[in-house]
Amino acid sequence: MLKAVVIGSPGAGKSTFSRKLRAVTGLHLYYLDRFWHKPDRTTVSRELFVQQLAEVIKREEWIIDGNYLHTLEMRLKECDTVFLLDYPLEVCLAGAKSRIGKAREDMPWIETEFDEEFKQWIIDFAKDQLPQIYRLLDEYKETKEIIIFKSREEADTYLQNEL
């Protein structure tokens, strides 16, 4: 594994998993949220976001954490391994809620509330995003290692035993 993509619902623990994967592999970790969000809570242009991502995927090794469905295929073409954290809604909602008020390496600000719009994004993820993600993964199943976790325990076991 030299180029890994970590995807899944907000709150699933992508960034936590990615940090653990970085610790085990030594690969450089890039957070898409850091590319998209500015410290003042605005966002960069889509063009700048894609340009920054294009620079990263040219590198010889990386872990890229984040969904951003409009760039997923761009990452899938270049990666060798995909980790999908496909966890139950309750786990994702609890995960997102638990990080309120905490400084995080993957975000340029501290979240101070569990925003209703963000909560709805998590609730809708399984019907709005997940089917598209699975369709794309199906297109790459012959050329990429695709690992799907249904629980945090499965992900932790993988990190402890498979790498």
Buried (B, 14 or more C-beta within 10 A) or exposed (E): BEBBBBBBBBBBBBBBBBBBBBEBBEBEBBBBBBBBBEEEEEEBEEEEBBEBBEEBBEEEEBBBBBBBEEBBEBBBEBBEBBBBBBBEBEBBBEBBEEBEEEEBEBBBEEBEEBEEEBBEBBBEBBEEBBEEBEEBBEEBEEEBEBBEBEEBEBBBEBBEEEE
